[in-house]
Structure formats: structure tokens, C-alpha cells
Amino acid sequence: QVQLVESGGGLVQPGGTRRLSCVLSGWAVGDYGVGWFRQAPGQEREGVSCISSSDGRIYYTDSVKGRFTISRDHAKNTVYLQMKSLKPEDTALYYCAARKYFYSCSVHGEDYTYWGQGTQVTVSS
């Protein structure tokens, strides 16, 4: 069974950058489709970005297009979410999720099997 561990969260000023990491332990990252999600207090979970297994198709939700970049490092079994030009409304608990041999790119949480514990990102001056 794969385990997901997120890291990289913290306090960042508006306009700043942050890189989140999601380490998949136990399996090759290329075999898994991975999504990044976030949930702010009192709000529903939102799908932010995804990368499919194998060919690595990528998708971003409109609110982060041009500011966030998803990538993966096969050697480190890690998927990254590089965030720039951060805004206070990006403040949330960020989760990564994975599903084996998932050749689609989805930001719907019900499509994923495994979830990490989350890492908090707070954008504030």
C-alpha cells in the first residue's frame, strides 16, 4: 500500500512562493496519477492540480493557472506543487492524493484511493 507524505507548507507573505512535496513511498511515482487538493476552514475541498500516470498529462484549476506548477521526480518518487504569486485566498490545508495506473488527470477527490495527511499553507503579511 502506498503512503503519501506532504511537506513544504508554512507561512508565506502575499506574492511569495512555496514548493510543496508529496512523497509516494512504496511504489514508483510514474505508476500513479496524483492530484493536489486544498481545503480552507469552512469551505469545501477544492481540486487544484493533477498529473496522470505514465504520460503525465497535467491540469490546473482556473484559480491557480499561471501561478502553480505541478511536476514529478521519478528518482525521488515525489510530486511537487510549485506555487508563486501566492494570495491570501490560497491559504488552506493542502493534500496530495494518488491512484495507481490512473491515466486520466482528475481534480475530483472521489477518483483517488490514497491520501496524505496534509500540509498547511498560510498566506499572510
Buried (B, 14 or more C-beta within 10 A) or exposed (E): EBEBBBEBBEEBEEEBEBEBBBBBEEBEBBBBBBBBBBBBEEEEBBBBBBBBBEEBEBBBBEEBEEBBBBEBEEEEBBBBBBBBEBBEEBBBBBBBBBBEEBEEBBBEBEBBEBBBEBBEBBBEE
